[in-house]
Amino acid sequence: DGSYRQNRLNLTTLLVQPISAVLAKKLVSLPEDTVQKDRCIPLQLPATGKKIISLSIQSVTTYKKISNVIGYLKGTTFPDRYVIIGSRHNGLNTYGGQEWASSTAIITAFIQTLMLKVKRGWRPDRTIVFCSWGGTSFGNIGSYEWAEGLRRVLQRNVVAYVSLHNPIKGNSTLHPVASPSLQQLAAESQSFNCVEKTRCPRSNVSSVQIQGDSDYFINHLGVPATQFSYEDIKTSENSSFLSEAIFPVYTTKTEELDPSFSLHETIAKLTGQVTLQIANEPVLPFNALDIALEVQNSLKGDEVDVPQLLTVASRLRDTAELFQSDEMRPANDPKERAPVRVRMLNDVLQSLEKSFLVHRAPPGLYRNILYRLDERTSQFSVLLEALEHWKLHQSNETLQAALSEVLNSINSAQVYFKAGLDVFETTLAGKK
């Protein structure tokens, strides 16, 4: 009620019926005998004869109530700083082995464990907010509406988002995803909790686009985020559609994937440990230097060779190293730790990734350019997309716009780090 049709250039005026990738594949795929296995060919309608497609639309417009369940455990030292842990629930259908059940089970177990500690007098330093989102399968409606309504508060107060979206996608490989600033923490937690070495042989934490309700926090608020999940690598390797390769469809029931709930237990431990470390450590366990290194890695390659980008990225790394050595190390030493200094440092750390939110990203790509489309490349996805557009249309307008966005982001981050250092120097000089 009260919403209206927005007049935006990128919205079509035609009535469009969305269909699934599975149906699209049936409509446009070539006959098996013409498919060449050794190379990638574009999907198209068969050349011979017409293909009549009859699509029966039986949609009925109706109102449905979508609810979020929000609870919190108030912090003692920094009650106005929030660590959000988000799961999902399905309020419109009954349980039938859906993927949301795993995230609900894990967050419930985590809350029960924390309540045992609370009864013994324990409290976290920062406030932990527990969110069970509704409407996730319809486009993350619950999390978007909640975060939109509290945008100003969340921009100022949220320090991290820990995701439990579909944690058991398979049972062969542990797949950790984290923002660059949280990759070190995620890797340390993984190695600490990894008892079954065959299931998690290496701590390979990446920053790739993920599904679910973390989307708003990553793309609109620039909040550092992390997620642990189990999946089957073969599912994405054998996919023929890009959407299936990035976000595979899982048909196996959770009860069959993890009958003993040992994988659920591992995810609960990893998620719980990361959440508690962020909530309890006096200095936020974020790594500024890892962001600078991620930026430099994203500029490697022959296709994007812009000296100005490399120069600014090098400057960002130098400033991040100085910030790491001059501010992070003293603050982590209890003997030198001053409350005012810690608060100032944490204010800088929690906004590290906000500089990398671009105004408008190409369709399908994150606004937070630190996240890659997939793990097959380490370069900035926005630059790769712009290069593809340039090759196709022989127009470098899109490429120049993308280069400008990336350059401005890196430069903004460098200035932000430098300003943080200047504030510390001024404060300390004033005290002396």
Residue pairs with C-beta under 8 A, 6 or more apart in sequence:
17 55
17 57
19 55
21 241
21 243
21 244
22 249
24 241
25 43
25 240
25 241
27 45
27 51
27 53
28 43
28 44
28 45
29 43
30 41
30 43
30 44
30 46
31 46
35 41
45 51
64 92
65 91
66 91
66 134
66 135
66 138
66 141
66 142
67 91
67 134
67 142
68 131
68 132
68 133
68 134
68 142
68 143
68 146
69 89
69 131
69 132
69 134
70 129
70 130
70 131
70 132
70 146
71 111
71 129
71 130
72 82
72 127
72 128
72 129
72 130
73 114
73 118
73 123
73 124
73 127
73 128
73 130
74 123
74 127
75 81
75 123
75 124
75 125
75 126
75 127
75 128
75 279
76 123
76 124
76 125
77 125
77 126
77 282
78 125
78 126
78 127
78 343
78 346
79 126
79 127
80 127
80 157
81 126
81 127
81 157
81 158
81 159
81 346
81 350
82 126
82 127
82 128
82 129
82 154
82 157
82 158
82 159
83 124
83 126
83 127
83 128
83 129
83 158
83 159
83 160
83 162
83 275
83 278
83 279
84 129
84 131
84 158
84 160
84 161
84 162
84 217
84 223
85 107
85 110
85 128
85 129
85 130
85 131
85 161
85 162
85 164
85 271
85 275
86 131
86 132
86 133
86 143
86 161
86 162
86 163
86 164
86 165
86 212
86 213
86 214
87 100
87 103
87 104
87 106
87 107
87 131
87 132
87 133
87 164
87 165
88 100
88 103
88 104
88 132
88 133
88 134
88 136
88 164
88 165
88 212
88 213
89 100
89 104
89 132
89 133
89 134
90 98
90 100
90 134
90 137
91 134
91 135
95 101
97 253
97 254
97 255
99 166
99 168
99 169
99 250
99 254
100 136
100 166
101 254
102 164
102 166
102 167
102 168
102 254
102 264
103 164
103 165
103 166
103 167
104 132
105 264
106 164
106 167
106 264
106 267
106 268
106 271
107 130
107 132
107 164
109 264
109 268
110 268
110 271
110 272
110 275
111 130
113 272
114 128
124 276
124 279
124 280
125 279
125 280
125 281
125 282
126 159
126 278
126 279
126 280
127 279
128 275
128 279
131 143
131 146
131 213
133 140
133 142
133 143
133 146
133 213
134 141
134 142
135 141
135 142
136 142
136 143
136 165
136 212
136 213
140 212
140 213
140 215
140 216
142 213
143 213
143 215
143 216
143 217
144 215
144 216
147 154
147 216
147 217
147 220
147 221
148 216
151 220
151 221
154 217
154 221
154 223
155 221
158 217
158 221
158 223
158 350
159 223
159 224
159 278
159 284
159 346
159 350
160 182
160 223
160 224
160 225
160 226
160 278
160 284
160 350
161 214
161 217
161 218
161 223
161 224
161 225
161 226
162 225
162 226
162 227
162 271
162 274
162 275
162 278
163 210
163 212
163 213
163 214
163 225
163 226
163 227
164 227
164 267
164 271
165 210
165 211
165 212
165 213
165 214
165 227
165 229
166 211
166 212
166 229
166 250
167 227
167 228
167 229
167 230
167 264
167 267
167 271
168 229
168 230
168 254
168 257
168 258
168 263
168 264
168 267
169 175
169 229
169 230
169 231
169 232
169 235
169 248
169 250
170 230
170 231
170 232
170 233
170 235
170 250
170 252
170 257
171 230
171 232
171 257
171 258
171 263
172 199
172 230
172 231
172 232
172 233
172 234
173 199
173 200
173 230
173 231
173 232
173 233
174 190
174 194
174 199
174 200
174 228
174 229
174 230
174 266
175 228
175 229
175 230
175 231
176 186
176 187
176 190
176 203
176 204
176 205
176 206
176 226
176 227
176 228
176 270
177 205
177 206
177 207
177 208
177 210
177 226
177 227
177 228
177 229
178 185
178 186
178 205
178 206
178 207
178 224
178 225
178 226
178 227
179 207
179 218
179 224
179 225
179 226
179 353
179 370
179 371
180 207
180 287
180 290
180 291
180 293
180 294
180 353
180 370
181 224
181 286
181 287
181 288
181 290
181 291
181 349
181 352
181 353
182 224
182 225
182 226
182 274
182 285
182 286
182 287
183 205
183 206
183 207
183 287
183 290
184 285
184 287
184 290
185 226
185 274
185 277
185 278
185 285
185 286
185 287
186 203
186 205
186 226
186 228
186 274
187 203
187 205
188 203
189 270
189 273
189 274
189 277
190 200
190 203
190 205
190 228
190 270
191 203
192 273
193 266
193 269
193 270
193 273
194 200
199 230
199 266
206 372
206 375
207 294
207 370
207 371
207 372
208 371
208 372
208 373
208 374
208 375
209 246
209 365
209 366
209 371
209 372
209 373
209 374
210 227
211 247
212 227
214 225
214 227
217 223
217 225
218 225
218 366
218 368
218 371
219 357
219 366
219 367
219 368
220 357
220 367
221 354
222 351
222 353
222 354
222 355
222 356
222 357
222 368
223 353
224 286
224 350
224 352
224 353
226 274
228 267
228 270
228 271
228 274
229 267
230 257
230 258
230 263
230 266
230 267
231 248
235 248
235 250
236 244
236 245
236 246
236 248
239 245
239 248
245 374
246 373
246 374
257 263
258 264
277 285
278 284
278 285
282 331
282 337
282 342
283 328
283 331
283 332
283 337
283 342
283 345
283 346
283 349
284 346
284 349
284 350
286 349
286 350
286 352
287 324
288 320
288 323
288 324
288 328
288 349
288 352
288 417
289 317
289 320
289 321
289 323
289 324
291 320
291 352
291 353
291 370
291 413
292 313
292 316
292 317
292 319
292 320
292 321
293 317
294 370
295 313
295 316
295 317
295 370
295 410
295 413
296 313
296 314
296 317
297 378
298 370
298 372
298 378
298 379
298 380
299 309
299 310
299 313
299 379
299 380
300 378
300 379
301 379
303 379
303 383
303 384
303 387
304 379
304 380
304 383
304 387
304 403
306 403
306 407
308 407
309 403
309 406
309 407
309 410
312 407
312 410
312 411
312 414
313 410
315 414
316 410
316 413
316 414
316 417
319 414
319 417
319 418
319 421
320 417
322 421
323 348
323 417
323 420
323 421
326 421
326 424
327 345
327 348
327 420
327 421
327 424
328 345
330 336
330 337
330 341
331 337
331 341
331 342
331 345
340 427
341 424
341 427
344 423
344 424
344 427
345 424
348 416
348 417
348 420
348 423
351 416
352 413
352 416
353 368
353 370
355 409
355 410
355 412
355 413
355 416
356 368
356 369
356 370
356 409
356 413
357 367
357 368
357 369
357 409
358 367
358 369
358 382
358 405
358 406
358 409
359 367
359 405
360 367
361 367
361 369
361 382
362 382
362 385
362 386
364 373
365 373
365 381
365 382
365 385
366 381
369 380
369 381
369 382
369 405
369 406
369 409
371 381
372 378
372 379
372 380
372 381
373 381
373 384
377 384
380 406
382 402
382 405
382 406
383 399
383 402
383 403
383 406
385 402
386 398
386 399
386 401
386 402
386 403
387 399
389 395
389 398
389 399
390 396
390 398
390 399
